[in-house]
Amino acid sequence: PVLVLGAAGSRQNTEYRAELLDACGRNVMDLLPGANDVSRLSPGIYFIRAVSRELSAAGCYKVILNR
């Protein structure tokens, strides 16, 4: 399983990063623009939170991983 952050090849996506949080709010993975391998994670509900200033207004997004 791969989680793609941002549109591939977009110039605006090179300046930010985000965190993948578990349901308790713990950081389980730092996400970078492009493909992020999430195969080691257990199925469940996760949240993406922007770390850089450019996306700080974007909020938090819910992600459901299943197999």
N, C-alpha and C positions, 0 to 999 in steps of 0.2 A: 504493500500500500504506500502511496505517495500523496502528500499534501502539497499542492502548488499554491504558493503565495505570490499574488500579483500576476500580471500578464507577462508572459515570456517576451523578452526583448524590449520591454518598455524602459525608456530612460528614467522615468520618475521612480521606478522600483529599485534602483541601485543604491538609494540613500537611506532606506529604512530597514528595520528588522522588527520582529514581533516575538512574543512568548506564547508557548502553548501551555495552558494551565489545566490541571485536573479539576474535578468537581469541588475539591476543597480549597482551590486557589493556589496550589503549589505549582511552581514552574517545573514542568517535566521535560521541556525542550525549548531551545532557542531556535526560532525560525528565520530563515534568510529568504530573500526574493528567489523565486524559482521553485524547483522540486525539492521537497524535504522528505526523507525516508522516515515513515512512522510505523514501519513494520514491527518494531520491537515493543510498541505500546499495546496494552490490553484494550480490548473493545470497550467502548463506553462513551461518556459525554465529556468533551473537553471544550476549552474556551481559548480563543485567540485574542491577545491584548497587544496593541501597538506599543512599541517602546520609543520610537523616534518622534520628534515634535511634529513632523509632517502628517502623521496619522493619529495624533493624540485626540483629535476631535472625532475620529472614526468610531470610537467606542470599542465594544467587546463583541465578538462573534461566537456563536455556539457551533461546535463541530461534533458530529456523531461518527465514531469509528466503529465499523463492524466487519466481520469476515464472512 
